Amino acid sequence: MSTNAWLKVILVVWVLGFLVLACGPAIAADGIGGTLIGGAFGLILAGALGIPWVLGVALLLFLIWLTNPRGRGRGRDDRSRDELDLDDRYPR
């Protein structure tokens, strides 16, 4: 698996992990009648982790962009591979 693919997996885990941390207390306290307390705790936790989470998402998106494979026909040539001449395909 490439570095770019691993970074995408980490981004998904990062986003879902934040949602579990922020919403988990309210969901866990729902069965015992403490939704308000759990929601307040989740709000405080989400507020404390909000800025680091946004910075982490921005960093991961930048690293994904940085490790994106280049040179697969984007901007180099509008013709398909079959339309290229042999001289273009195999320069001397």
PDB file of N, CA, C and O in Angstrom:
ATOM      1  N   MET A   1       0.839  -1.161   0.000  1.00  0.00           N
ATOM      2  CA  MET A   1       0.000   0.000   0.000  1.00  0.00           C
ATOM      3  C   MET A   1       0.898   1.242   0.000  1.00  0.00           C
ATOM      4  O   MET A   1       1.887   1.301   0.731  1.00  0.00           O
ATOM      5  N   SER A   2       0.550   2.216  -0.812  1.00  0.00           N
ATOM      6  CA  SER A   2       1.381   3.399  -0.950  1.00  0.00           C
ATOM      7  C   SER A   2       1.208   4.340   0.246  1.00  0.00           C
ATOM      8  O   SER A   2       0.274   4.210   1.037  1.00  0.00           O
ATOM      9  N   THR A   3       2.126   5.275   0.347  1.00  0.00           N
ATOM     10  CA  THR A   3       2.056   6.269   1.415  1.00  0.00           C
ATOM     11  C   THR A   3       0.781   7.082   1.304  1.00  0.00           C
ATOM     12  O   THR A   3       0.152   7.398   2.314  1.00  0.00           O
ATOM     13  N   ASN A   4       0.398   7.421   0.087  1.00  0.00           N
ATOM     14  CA  ASN A   4      -0.816   8.197  -0.133  1.00  0.00           C
ATOM     15  C   ASN A   4      -2.044   7.445   0.364  1.00  0.00           C
ATOM     16  O   ASN A   4      -2.923   8.041   0.986  1.00  0.00           O
ATOM     17  N   ALA A   5      -2.113   6.164   0.100  1.00  0.00           N
ATOM     18  CA  ALA A   5      -3.252   5.359   0.551  1.00  0.00           C
ATOM     19  C   ALA A   5      -3.272   5.253   2.075  1.00  0.00           C
ATOM     20  O   ALA A   5      -4.341   5.314   2.682  1.00  0.00           O
ATOM     21  N   TRP A   6      -2.109   5.095   2.695  1.00  0.00           N
ATOM     22  CA  TRP A   6      -2.049   5.040   4.162  1.00  0.00           C
ATOM     23  C   TRP A   6      -2.501   6.355   4.781  1.00  0.00           C
ATOM     24  O   TRP A   6      -3.190   6.364   5.801  1.00  0.00           O
ATOM     25  N   LEU A   7      -2.111   7.468   4.162  1.00  0.00           N
ATOM     26  CA  LEU A   7      -2.538   8.765   4.679  1.00  0.00           C
ATOM     27  C   LEU A   7      -4.050   8.938   4.579  1.00  0.00           C
ATOM     28  O   LEU A   7      -4.663   9.559   5.447  1.00  0.00           O
ATOM     29  N   LYS A   8      -4.646   8.399   3.536  1.00  0.00           N
ATOM     30  CA  LYS A   8      -6.100   8.463   3.410  1.00  0.00           C
ATOM     31  C   LYS A   8      -6.781   7.631   4.494  1.00  0.00           C
ATOM     32  O   LYS A   8      -7.808   8.040   5.035  1.00  0.00           O
ATOM     33  N   VAL A   9      -6.222   6.479   4.811  1.00  0.00           N
ATOM     34  CA  VAL A   9      -6.768   5.639   5.883  1.00  0.00           C
ATOM     35  C   VAL A   9      -6.642   6.362   7.221  1.00  0.00           C
ATOM     36  O   VAL A   9      -7.576   6.358   8.023  1.00  0.00           O
ATOM     37  N   ILE A  10      -5.490   6.981   7.462  1.00  0.00           N
ATOM     38  CA  ILE A  10      -5.284   7.726   8.701  1.00  0.00           C
ATOM     39  C   ILE A  10      -6.263   8.888   8.798  1.00  0.00           C
ATOM     40  O   ILE A  10      -6.765   9.182   9.884  1.00  0.00           O
ATOM     41  N   LEU A  11      -6.545   9.558   7.671  1.00  0.00           N
ATOM     42  CA  LEU A  11      -7.506  10.662   7.673  1.00  0.00           C
ATOM     43  C   LEU A  11      -8.896  10.179   8.071  1.00  0.00           C
ATOM     44  O   LEU A  11      -9.586  10.843   8.844  1.00  0.00           O
ATOM     45  N   VAL A  12      -9.307   9.036   7.551  1.00  0.00           N
ATOM     46  CA  VAL A  12     -10.626   8.488   7.906  1.00  0.00           C
ATOM     47  C   VAL A  12     -10.674   8.135   9.394  1.00  0.00           C
ATOM     48  O   VAL A  12     -11.658   8.432  10.071  1.00  0.00           O
ATOM     49  N   VAL A  13      -9.626   7.510   9.897  1.00  0.00           N
ATOM     50  CA  VAL A  13      -9.572   7.156  11.316  1.00  0.00           C
ATOM     51  C   VAL A  13      -9.573   8.420  12.177  1.00  0.00           C
ATOM     52  O   VAL A  13     -10.219   8.452  13.224  1.00  0.00           O
ATOM     53  N   TRP A  14      -8.858   9.457  11.748  1.00  0.00           N
ATOM     54  CA  TRP A  14      -8.788  10.718  12.483  1.00  0.00           C
ATOM     55  C   TRP A  14     -10.170  11.371  12.587  1.00  0.00           C
ATOM     56  O   TRP A  14     -10.572  11.821  13.660  1.00  0.00           O
ATOM     57  N   VAL A  15     -10.888  11.418  11.471  1.00  0.00           N
ATOM     58  CA  VAL A  15     -12.214  12.042  11.455  1.00  0.00           C
ATOM     59  C   VAL A  15     -13.203  11.224  12.292  1.00  0.00           C
ATOM     60  O   VAL A  15     -13.927  11.781  13.118  1.00  0.00           O
ATOM     61  N   LEU A  16     -13.233   9.919  12.083  1.00  0.00           N
ATOM     62  CA  LEU A  16     -14.165   9.079  12.835  1.00  0.00           C
ATOM     63  C   LEU A  16     -13.815   9.021  14.314  1.00  0.00           C
ATOM     64  O   LEU A  16     -14.708   8.957  15.160  1.00  0.00           O
ATOM     65  N   GLY A  17     -12.535   9.042  14.633  1.00  0.00           N
ATOM     66  CA  GLY A  17     -12.114   9.036  16.032  1.00  0.00           C
ATOM     67  C   GLY A  17     -12.589  10.281  16.766  1.00  0.00           C
ATOM     68  O   GLY A  17     -13.010  10.204  17.921  1.00  0.00           O
ATOM     69  N   PHE A  18     -12.522  11.430  16.095  1.00  0.00           N
ATOM     70  CA  PHE A  18     -13.007  12.658  16.719  1.00  0.00           C
ATOM     71  C   PHE A  18     -14.507  12.586  16.959  1.00  0.00           C
ATOM     72  O   PHE A  18     -14.995  13.011  18.006  1.00  0.00           O
ATOM     73  N   LEU A  19     -15.230  12.051  15.996  1.00  0.00           N
ATOM     74  CA  LEU A  19     -16.679  11.920  16.172  1.00  0.00           C
ATOM     75  C   LEU A  19     -17.023  10.988  17.327  1.00  0.00           C
ATOM     76  O   LEU A  19     -17.957  11.257  18.081  1.00  0.00           O
ATOM     77  N   VAL A  20     -16.292   9.919  17.469  1.00  0.00           N
ATOM     78  CA  VAL A  20     -16.539   8.987  18.576  1.00  0.00           C
ATOM     79  C   VAL A  20     -16.226   9.653  19.912  1.00  0.00           C
ATOM     80  O   VAL A  20     -16.974   9.487  20.876  1.00  0.00           O
ATOM     81  N   LEU A  21     -15.123  10.406  19.976  1.00  0.00           N
ATOM     82  CA  LEU A  21     -14.776  11.087  21.223  1.00  0.00           C
ATOM     83  C   LEU A  21     -15.774  12.194  21.574  1.00  0.00           C
ATOM     84  O   LEU A  21     -16.110  12.385  22.743  1.00  0.00           O
ATOM     85  N   ALA A  22     -16.244  12.920  20.560  1.00  0.00           N
ATOM     86  CA  ALA A  22     -17.139  14.042  20.818  1.00  0.00           C
ATOM     87  C   ALA A  22     -18.563  13.577  21.125  1.00  0.00           C
ATOM     88  O   ALA A  22     -19.228  14.147  21.990  1.00  0.00           O
ATOM     89  N   CYS A  23     -19.028  12.555  20.429  1.00  0.00           N
ATOM     90  CA  CYS A  23     -20.417  12.110  20.596  1.00  0.00           C
ATOM     91  C   CYS A  23     -20.548  10.917  21.536  1.00  0.00           C
ATOM     92  O   CYS A  23     -21.649  10.605  21.990  1.00  0.00           O
ATOM     93  N   GLY A  24     -19.458  10.262  21.825  1.00  0.00           N
ATOM     94  CA  GLY A  24     -19.498   9.064  22.661  1.00  0.00           C
ATOM     95  C   GLY A  24     -20.097   9.255  24.032  1.00  0.00           C
ATOM     96  O   GLY A  24     -20.924   8.443  24.447  1.00  0.00           O
ATOM     97  N   PRO A  25     -19.713  10.306  24.766  1.00  0.00           N
ATOM     98  CA  PRO A  25     -20.287  10.469  26.113  1.00  0.00           C
ATOM     99  C   PRO A  25     -21.807  10.636  26.102  1.00  0.00           C
ATOM    100  O   PRO A  25     -22.492  10.090  26.966  1.00  0.00           O
ATOM    101  N   ALA A  26     -22.334  11.372  25.150  1.00  0.00           N
ATOM    102  CA  ALA A  26     -23.793  11.562  25.086  1.00  0.00           C
ATOM    103  C   ALA A  26     -24.496  10.261  24.737  1.00  0.00           C
ATOM    104  O   ALA A  26     -25.561   9.960  25.276  1.00  0.00           O
ATOM    105  N   ILE A  27     -23.908   9.497  23.847  1.00  0.00           N
ATOM    106  CA  ILE A  27     -24.518   8.223  23.448  1.00  0.00           C
ATOM    107  C   ILE A  27     -24.416   7.211  24.588  1.00  0.00           C
ATOM    108  O   ILE A  27     -25.365   6.472  24.849  1.00  0.00           O
ATOM    109  N   ALA A  28     -23.268   7.177  25.266  1.00  0.00           N
ATOM    110  CA  ALA A  28     -23.078   6.216  26.355  1.00  0.00           C
ATOM    111  C   ALA A  28     -23.966   6.547  27.553  1.00  0.00           C
ATOM    112  O   ALA A  28     -24.424   5.639  28.246  1.00  0.00           O
ATOM    113  N   ALA A  29     -24.213   7.826  27.805  1.00  0.00           N
ATOM    114  CA  ALA A  29     -25.010   8.217  28.962  1.00  0.00           C
ATOM    115  C   ALA A  29     -26.501   8.167  28.684  1.00  0.00           C
ATOM    116  O   ALA A  29     -27.302   8.341  29.602  1.00  0.00           O
ATOM    117  N   ASP A  30     -26.889   7.935  27.448  1.00  0.00           N
ATOM    118  CA  ASP A  30     -28.309   7.943  27.089  1.00  0.00           C
ATOM    119  C   ASP A  30     -29.083   6.839  27.809  1.00  0.00           C
ATOM    120  O   ASP A  30     -30.220   7.053  28.229  1.00  0.00           O
ATOM    121  N   GLY A  31     -28.486   5.685  27.951  1.00  0.00           N
ATOM    122  CA  GLY A  31     -29.190   4.566  28.567  1.00  0.00           C
ATOM    123  C   GLY A  31     -29.387   4.714  30.065  1.00  0.00           C
ATOM    124  O   GLY A  31     -30.278   4.086  30.637  1.00  0.00           O
ATOM    125  N   ILE A  32     -28.561   5.543  30.713  1.00  0.00           N
ATOM    126  CA  ILE A  32     -28.664   5.674  32.168  1.00  0.00           C
ATOM    127  C   ILE A  32     -29.312   6.997  32.582  1.00  0.00           C
ATOM    128  O   ILE A  32     -29.296   7.354  33.760  1.00  0.00           O
ATOM    129  N   GLY A  33     -29.877   7.717  31.623  1.00  0.00           N
ATOM    130  CA  GLY A  33     -30.576   8.951  31.939  1.00  0.00           C
ATOM    131  C   GLY A  33     -29.694  10.166  32.107  1.00  0.00           C
ATOM    132  O   GLY A  33     -30.158  11.190  32.608  1.00  0.00           O
ATOM    133  N   GLY A  34     -28.468  10.091  31.716  1.00  0.00           N
ATOM    134  CA  GLY A  34     -27.545  11.223  31.877  1.00  0.00           C
ATOM    135  C   GLY A  34     -27.186  11.870  30.566  1.00  0.00           C
ATOM    136  O   GLY A  34     -26.038  12.277  30.384  1.00  0.00           O
ATOM    137  N   THR A  35     -28.125  11.983  29.641  1.00  0.00           N
ATOM    138  CA  THR A  35     -27.838  12.544  28.327  1.00  0.00           C
ATOM    139  C   THR A  35     -27.336  13.979  28.430  1.00  0.00           C
ATOM    140  O   THR A  35     -26.420  14.364  27.703  1.00  0.00           O
ATOM    141  N   LEU A  36     -27.908  14.761  29.302  1.00  0.00           N
ATOM    142  CA  LEU A  36     -27.494  16.153  29.451  1.00  0.00           C
ATOM    143  C   LEU A  36     -26.063  16.244  29.966  1.00  0.00           C
ATOM    144  O   LEU A  36     -25.268  17.042  29.468  1.00  0.00           O
ATOM    145  N   ILE A  37     -25.741  15.433  30.955  1.00  0.00           N
ATOM    146  CA  ILE A  37     -24.379  15.427  31.500  1.00  0.00           C
ATOM    147  C   ILE A  37     -23.393  14.890  30.460  1.00  0.00           C
ATOM    148  O   ILE A  37     -22.317  15.454  30.265  1.00  0.00           O
ATOM    149  N   GLY A  38     -23.767  13.802  29.801  1.00  0.00           N
ATOM    150  CA  GLY A  38     -22.903  13.240  28.762  1.00  0.00           C
ATOM    151  C   GLY A  38     -22.727  14.195  27.597  1.00  0.00           C
ATOM    152  O   GLY A  38     -21.631  14.306  27.046  1.00  0.00           O
ATOM    153  N   GLY A  39     -23.800  14.891  27.213  1.00  0.00           N
ATOM    154  CA  GLY A  39     -23.705  15.862  26.128  1.00  0.00           C
ATOM    155  C   GLY A  39     -22.819  17.034  26.491  1.00  0.00           C
ATOM    156  O   GLY A  39     -22.045  17.521  25.667  1.00  0.00           O
ATOM    157  N   ALA A  40     -22.939  17.491  27.745  1.00  0.00           N
ATOM    158  CA  ALA A  40     -22.089  18.594  28.206  1.00  0.00           C
ATOM    159  C   ALA A  40     -20.623  18.166  28.221  1.00  0.00           C
ATOM    160  O   ALA A  40     -19.747  18.926  27.808  1.00  0.00           O
ATOM    161  N   PHE A  41     -20.356  16.949  28.697  1.00  0.00           N
ATOM    162  CA  PHE A  41     -18.983  16.442  28.706  1.00  0.00           C
ATOM    163  C   PHE A  41     -18.445  16.304  27.282  1.00  0.00           C
ATOM    164  O   PHE A  41     -17.293  16.643  27.013  1.00  0.00           O
ATOM    165  N   GLY A  42     -19.280  15.805  26.376  1.00  0.00           N
ATOM    166  CA  GLY A  42     -18.872  15.685  24.980  1.00  0.00           C
ATOM    167  C   GLY A  42     -18.610  17.039  24.344  1.00  0.00           C
ATOM    168  O   GLY A  42     -17.683  17.178  23.545  1.00  0.00           O
ATOM    169  N   LEU A  43     -19.413  18.041  24.686  1.00  0.00           N
ATOM    170  CA  LEU A  43     -19.209  19.388  24.153  1.00  0.00           C
ATOM    171  C   LEU A  43     -17.894  19.982  24.642  1.00  0.00           C
ATOM    172  O   LEU A  43     -17.161  20.605  23.874  1.00  0.00           O
ATOM    173  N   ILE A  44     -17.601  19.783  25.923  1.00  0.00           N
ATOM    174  CA  ILE A  44     -16.330  20.264  26.470  1.00  0.00           C
ATOM    175  C   ILE A  44     -15.156  19.544  25.813  1.00  0.00           C
ATOM    176  O   ILE A  44     -14.157  20.167  25.457  1.00  0.00           O
ATOM    177  N   LEU A  45     -15.283  18.234  25.658  1.00  0.00           N
ATOM    178  CA  LEU A  45     -14.219  17.442  25.027  1.00  0.00           C
ATOM    179  C   LEU A  45     -14.028  17.845  23.571  1.00  0.00           C
ATOM    180  O   LEU A  45     -12.896  17.993  23.111  1.00  0.00           O
ATOM    181  N   ALA A  46     -15.128  18.021  22.844  1.00  0.00           N
ATOM    182  CA  ALA A  46     -15.031  18.433  21.434  1.00  0.00           C
ATOM    183  C   ALA A  46     -14.449  19.828  21.320  1.00  0.00           C
ATOM    184  O   ALA A  46     -13.676  20.103  20.402  1.00  0.00           O
ATOM    185  N   GLY A  47     -14.809  20.716  22.241  1.00  0.00           N
ATOM    186  CA  GLY A  47     -14.251  22.065  22.216  1.00  0.00           C
ATOM    187  C   GLY A  47     -12.755  22.071  22.471  1.00  0.00           C
ATOM    188  O   GLY A  47     -12.014  22.827  21.843  1.00  0.00           O
ATOM    189  N   ALA A  48     -12.317  21.236  23.382  1.00  0.00           N
ATOM    190  CA  ALA A  48     -10.890  21.174  23.702  1.00  0.00           C
ATOM    191  C   ALA A  48     -10.087  20.539  22.571  1.00  0.00           C
ATOM    192  O   ALA A  48      -8.940  20.919  22.334  1.00  0.00           O
ATOM    193  N   LEU A  49     -10.676  19.590  21.884  1.00  0.00           N
ATOM    194  CA  LEU A  49      -9.955  18.888  20.819  1.00  0.00           C
ATOM    195  C   LEU A  49     -10.246  19.446  19.429  1.00  0.00           C
ATOM    196  O   LEU A  49      -9.701  18.950  18.443  1.00  0.00           O
ATOM    197  N   GLY A  50     -11.089  20.461  19.335  1.00  0.00           N
ATOM    198  CA  GLY A  50     -11.505  20.985  18.028  1.00  0.00           C
ATOM    199  C   GLY A  50     -10.372  21.574  17.212  1.00  0.00           C
ATOM    200  O   GLY A  50     -10.212  21.232  16.041  1.00  0.00           O
ATOM    201  N   ILE A  51      -9.579  22.457  17.815  1.00  0.00           N
ATOM    202  CA  ILE A  51      -8.482  23.109  17.088  1.00  0.00           C
ATOM    203  C   ILE A  51      -7.410  22.087  16.676  1.00  0.00           C
ATOM    204  O   ILE A  51      -6.992  22.098  15.518  1.00  0.00           O
ATOM    205  N   PRO A  52      -6.948  21.204  17.576  1.00  0.00           N
ATOM    206  CA  PRO A  52      -5.982  20.188  17.124  1.00  0.00           C
ATOM    207  C   PRO A  52      -6.549  19.279  16.033  1.00  0.00           C
ATOM    208  O   PRO A  52      -5.814  18.830  15.154  1.00  0.00           O
ATOM    209  N   TRP A  53      -7.859  19.006  16.087  1.00  0.00           N
ATOM    210  CA  TRP A  53      -8.465  18.159  15.068  1.00  0.00           C
ATOM    211  C   TRP A  53      -8.438  18.847  13.709  1.00  0.00           C
ATOM    212  O   TRP A  53      -8.099  18.223  12.704  1.00  0.00           O
ATOM    213  N   VAL A  54      -8.794  20.128  13.673  1.00  0.00           N
ATOM    214  CA  VAL A  54      -8.784  20.879  12.408  1.00  0.00           C
ATOM    215  C   VAL A  54      -7.363  20.963  11.860  1.00  0.00           C
ATOM    216  O   VAL A  54      -7.151  20.794  10.659  1.00  0.00           O
ATOM    217  N   LEU A  55      -6.392  21.221  12.726  1.00  0.00           N
ATOM    218  CA  LEU A  55      -4.997  21.273  12.281  1.00  0.00           C
ATOM    219  C   LEU A  55      -4.539  19.909  11.750  1.00  0.00           C
ATOM    220  O   LEU A  55      -3.817  19.838  10.755  1.00  0.00           O
ATOM    221  N   GLY A  56      -4.956  18.839  12.410  1.00  0.00           N
ATOM    222  CA  GLY A  56      -4.602  17.490  11.946  1.00  0.00           C
ATOM    223  C   GLY A  56      -5.212  17.171  10.598  1.00  0.00           C
ATOM    224  O   GLY A  56      -4.554  16.581   9.741  1.00  0.00           O
ATOM    225  N   VAL A  57      -6.470  17.557  10.400  1.00  0.00           N
ATOM    226  CA  VAL A  57      -7.114  17.331   9.099  1.00  0.00           C
ATOM    227  C   VAL A  57      -6.389  18.125   8.011  1.00  0.00           C
ATOM    228  O   VAL A  57      -6.136  17.601   6.926  1.00  0.00           O
ATOM    229  N   ALA A  58      -6.058  19.372   8.295  1.00  0.00           N
ATOM    230  CA  ALA A  58      -5.357  20.202   7.312  1.00  0.00           C
ATOM    231  C   ALA A  58      -3.990  19.606   6.981  1.00  0.00           C
ATOM    232  O   ALA A  58      -3.597  19.569   5.815  1.00  0.00           O
ATOM    233  N   LEU A  59      -3.265  19.140   7.995  1.00  0.00           N
ATOM    234  CA  LEU A  59      -1.955  18.533   7.761  1.00  0.00           C
ATOM    235  C   LEU A  59      -2.076  17.252   6.938  1.00  0.00           C
ATOM    236  O   LEU A  59      -1.300  17.034   6.008  1.00  0.00           O
ATOM    237  N   LEU A  60      -3.044  16.409   7.280  1.00  0.00           N
ATOM    238  CA  LEU A  60      -3.221  15.163   6.525  1.00  0.00           C
ATOM    239  C   LEU A  60      -3.630  15.436   5.079  1.00  0.00           C
ATOM    240  O   LEU A  60      -3.146  14.763   4.168  1.00  0.00           O
ATOM    241  N   LEU A  61      -4.510  16.407   4.854  1.00  0.00           N
ATOM    242  CA  LEU A  61      -4.889  16.742   3.482  1.00  0.00           C
ATOM    243  C   LEU A  61      -3.697  17.278   2.699  1.00  0.00           C
ATOM    244  O   LEU A  61      -3.544  16.963   1.519  1.00  0.00           O
ATOM    245  N   PHE A  62      -2.848  18.086   3.339  1.00  0.00           N
ATOM    246  CA  PHE A  62      -1.649  18.586   2.672  1.00  0.00           C
ATOM    247  C   PHE A  62      -0.701  17.445   2.327  1.00  0.00           C
ATOM    248  O   PHE A  62      -0.148  17.414   1.227  1.00  0.00           O
ATOM    249  N   LEU A  63      -0.505  16.504   3.253  1.00  0.00           N
ATOM    250  CA  LEU A  63       0.380  15.366   2.986  1.00  0.00           C
ATOM    251  C   LEU A  63      -0.189  14.456   1.901  1.00  0.00           C
ATOM    252  O   LEU A  63       0.565  13.904   1.100  1.00  0.00           O
ATOM    253  N   ILE A  64      -1.506  14.294   1.867  1.00  0.00           N
ATOM    254  CA  ILE A  64      -2.125  13.500   0.802  1.00  0.00           C
ATOM    255  C   ILE A  64      -1.896  14.178  -0.535  1.00  0.00           C
ATOM    256  O   ILE A  64      -1.566  13.514  -1.518  1.00  0.00           O
ATOM    257  N   TRP A  65      -2.069  15.500  -0.585  1.00  0.00           N
ATOM    258  CA  TRP A  65      -1.820  16.237  -1.824  1.00  0.00           C
ATOM    259  C   TRP A  65      -0.353  16.134  -2.230  1.00  0.00           C
ATOM    260  O   TRP A  65      -0.042  15.990  -3.413  1.00  0.00           O
ATOM    261  N   LEU A  66       0.556  16.207  -1.245  1.00  0.00           N
ATOM    262  CA  LEU A  66       1.983  16.176  -1.514  1.00  0.00           C
ATOM    263  C   LEU A  66       2.437  14.811  -2.043  1.00  0.00           C
ATOM    264  O   LEU A  66       3.324  14.743  -2.893  1.00  0.00           O
ATOM    265  N   THR A  67       1.837  13.729  -1.549  1.00  0.00           N
ATOM    266  CA  THR A  67       2.248  12.383  -1.969  1.00  0.00           C
ATOM    267  C   THR A  67       1.389  11.834  -3.099  1.00  0.00           C
ATOM    268  O   THR A  67       1.521  10.665  -3.459  1.00  0.00           O
ATOM    269  N   ASN A  68       0.513  12.657  -3.663  1.00  0.00           N
ATOM    270  CA  ASN A  68      -0.335  12.214  -4.761  1.00  0.00           C
ATOM    271  C   ASN A  68       0.533  11.841  -5.965  1.00  0.00           C
ATOM    272  O   ASN A  68       1.395  12.626  -6.361  1.00  0.00           O
ATOM    273  N   PRO A  69       0.325  10.659  -6.556  1.00  0.00           N
ATOM    274  CA  PRO A  69       1.137  10.266  -7.710  1.00  0.00           C
ATOM    275  C   PRO A  69       0.940  11.241  -8.873  1.00  0.00           C
ATOM    276  O   PRO A  69      -0.183  11.595  -9.229  1.00  0.00           O
ATOM    277  N   ARG A  70       2.047  11.654  -9.443  1.00  0.00           N
ATOM    278  CA  ARG A  70       1.988  12.594 -10.557  1.00  0.00           C
ATOM    279  C   ARG A  70       2.476  11.931 -11.836  1.00  0.00           C
ATOM    280  O   ARG A  70       3.079  10.858 -11.803  1.00  0.00           O
ATOM    281  N   GLY A  71       2.210  12.573 -12.950  1.00  0.00           N
ATOM    282  CA  GLY A  71       2.731  12.095 -14.216  1.00  0.00           C
ATOM    283  C   GLY A  71       1.891  11.038 -14.882  1.00  0.00           C
ATOM    284  O   GLY A  71       2.411  10.280 -15.701  1.00  0.00           O
ATOM    285  N   ARG A  72       0.625  10.952 -14.569  1.00  0.00           N
ATOM    286  CA  ARG A  72      -0.233   9.950 -15.202  1.00  0.00           C
ATOM    287  C   ARG A  72      -1.090  10.602 -16.271  1.00  0.00           C
ATOM    288  O   ARG A  72      -2.280  10.308 -16.383  1.00  0.00           O
ATOM    289  N   GLY A  73      -0.497  11.479 -17.050  1.00  0.00           N
ATOM    290  CA  GLY A  73      -1.215  12.092 -18.144  1.00  0.00           C
ATOM    291  C   GLY A  73      -1.878  13.404 -17.800  1.00  0.00           C
ATOM    292  O   GLY A  73      -2.440  14.056 -18.680  1.00  0.00           O
ATOM    293  N   ARG A  74      -1.831  13.808 -16.550  1.00  0.00           N
ATOM    294  CA  ARG A  74      -2.470  15.053 -16.162  1.00  0.00           C
ATOM    295  C   ARG A  74      -1.612  16.222 -16.617  1.00  0.00           C
ATOM    296  O   ARG A  74      -0.516  16.430 -16.097  1.00  0.00           O
ATOM    297  N   GLY A  75      -2.104  16.984 -17.583  1.00  0.00           N
ATOM    298  CA  GLY A  75      -1.416  18.175 -18.017  1.00  0.00           C
ATOM    299  C   GLY A  75      -0.254  17.941 -18.949  1.00  0.00           C
ATOM    300  O   GLY A  75       0.277  18.905 -19.501  1.00  0.00           O
ATOM    301  N   ARG A  76       0.160  16.728 -19.150  1.00  0.00           N
ATOM    302  CA  ARG A  76       1.299  16.471 -20.022  1.00  0.00           C
ATOM    303  C   ARG A  76       0.876  16.382 -21.470  1.00  0.00           C
ATOM    304  O   ARG A  76       1.490  16.999 -22.341  1.00  0.00           O
ATOM    305  N   ASP A  77      -0.168  15.618 -21.733  1.00  0.00           N
ATOM    306  CA  ASP A  77      -0.582  15.399 -23.101  1.00  0.00           C
ATOM    307  C   ASP A  77      -2.060  15.019 -23.096  1.00  0.00           C
ATOM    308  O   ASP A  77      -2.488  14.186 -22.297  1.00  0.00           O
ATOM    309  N   ASP A  78      -2.829  15.622 -23.976  1.00  0.00           N
ATOM    310  CA  ASP A  78      -4.260  15.347 -24.015  1.00  0.00           C
ATOM    311  C   ASP A  78      -4.599  14.089 -24.803  1.00  0.00           C
ATOM    312  O   ASP A  78      -5.724  13.595 -24.723  1.00  0.00           O
ATOM    313  N   ARG A  79      -3.644  13.566 -25.561  1.00  0.00           N
ATOM    314  CA  ARG A  79      -3.913  12.370 -26.368  1.00  0.00           C
ATOM    315  C   ARG A  79      -3.824  11.113 -25.503  1.00  0.00           C
ATOM    316  O   ARG A  79      -3.113  11.087 -24.498  1.00  0.00           O
ATOM    317  N   SER A  80      -4.554  10.071 -25.907  1.00  0.00           N
ATOM    318  CA  SER A  80      -4.473   8.808 -25.187  1.00  0.00           C
ATOM    319  C   SER A  80      -3.194   8.088 -25.583  1.00  0.00           C
ATOM    320  O   SER A  80      -2.505   8.502 -26.516  1.00  0.00           O
ATOM    321  N   ARG A  81      -2.881   7.028 -24.885  1.00  0.00           N
ATOM    322  CA  ARG A  81      -1.641   6.292 -25.176  1.00  0.00           C
ATOM    323  C   ARG A  81      -1.651   5.683 -26.569  1.00  0.00           C
ATOM    324  O   ARG A  81      -0.605   5.592 -27.211  1.00  0.00           O
ATOM    325  N   ASP A  82      -2.822   5.265 -27.044  1.00  0.00           N
ATOM    326  CA  ASP A  82      -2.899   4.653 -28.367  1.00  0.00           C
ATOM    327  C   ASP A  82      -2.659   5.663 -29.481  1.00  0.00           C
ATOM    328  O   ASP A  82      -2.222   5.291 -30.570  1.00  0.00           O
ATOM    329  N   GLU A  83      -2.937   6.926 -29.223  1.00  0.00           N
ATOM    330  CA  GLU A  83      -2.757   7.947 -30.241  1.00  0.00           C
ATOM    331  C   GLU A  83      -1.327   8.453 -30.329  1.00  0.00           C
ATOM    332  O   GLU A  83      -0.992   9.155 -31.283  1.00  0.00           O
ATOM    333  N   LEU A  84      -0.479   8.123 -29.374  1.00  0.00           N
ATOM    334  CA  LEU A  84       0.901   8.588 -29.396  1.00  0.00           C
ATOM    335  C   LEU A  84       1.705   7.820 -30.437  1.00  0.00           C
ATOM    336  O   LEU A  84       1.503   6.621 -30.631  1.00  0.00           O
ATOM    337  N   ASP A  85       2.601   8.508 -31.091  1.00  0.00           N
ATOM    338  CA  ASP A  85       3.495   7.846 -32.049  1.00  0.00           C
ATOM    339  C   ASP A  85       4.556   7.070 -31.293  1.00  0.00           C
ATOM    340  O   ASP A  85       4.799   7.312 -30.110  1.00  0.00           O
ATOM    341  N   LEU A  86       5.184   6.137 -31.990  1.00  0.00           N
ATOM    342  CA  LEU A  86       6.245   5.370 -31.361  1.00  0.00           C
ATOM    343  C   LEU A  86       7.399   6.274 -30.964  1.00  0.00           C
ATOM    344  O   LEU A  86       8.061   6.023 -29.957  1.00  0.00           O
ATOM    345  N   ASP A  87       7.653   7.333 -31.748  1.00  0.00           N
ATOM    346  CA  ASP A  87       8.737   8.245 -31.407  1.00  0.00           C
ATOM    347  C   ASP A  87       8.426   8.994 -30.112  1.00  0.00           C
ATOM    348  O   ASP A  87       9.332   9.288 -29.332  1.00  0.00           O
ATOM    349  N   ASP A  88       7.149   9.304 -29.882  1.00  0.00           N
ATOM    350  CA  ASP A  88       6.768   9.966 -28.650  1.00  0.00           C
ATOM    351  C   ASP A  88       6.849   9.018 -27.461  1.00  0.00           C
ATOM    352  O   ASP A  88       7.203   9.408 -26.348  1.00  0.00           O
ATOM    353  N   ARG A  89       6.513   7.771 -27.731  1.00  0.00           N
ATOM    354  CA  ARG A  89       6.474   6.797 -26.651  1.00  0.00           C
ATOM    355  C   ARG A  89       7.876   6.321 -26.257  1.00  0.00           C
ATOM    356  O   ARG A  89       8.154   6.105 -25.078  1.00  0.00           O
ATOM    357  N   TYR A  90       8.750   6.159 -27.245  1.00  0.00           N
ATOM    358  CA  TYR A  90      10.104   5.651 -27.019  1.00  0.00           C
ATOM    359  C   TYR A  90      11.114   6.622 -27.619  1.00  0.00           C
ATOM    360  O   TYR A  90      11.593   6.395 -28.730  1.00  0.00           O
ATOM    361  N   PRO A  91      11.449   7.702 -26.908  1.00  0.00           N
ATOM    362  CA  PRO A  91      12.409   8.655 -27.464  1.00  0.00           C
ATOM    363  C   PRO A  91      13.788   8.047 -27.555  1.00  0.00           C
ATOM    364  O   PRO A  91      14.143   7.160 -26.779  1.00  0.00           O
ATOM    365  N   ARG A  92      14.562   8.529 -28.509  1.00  0.00           N
ATOM    366  CA  ARG A  92      15.913   7.975 -28.714  1.00  0.00           C
ATOM    367  C   ARG A  92      16.940   8.709 -27.914  1.00  0.00           C
ATOM    368  O   ARG A  92      18.123   8.373 -27.971  1.00  0.00           O
TER     369      ARG A  92
END
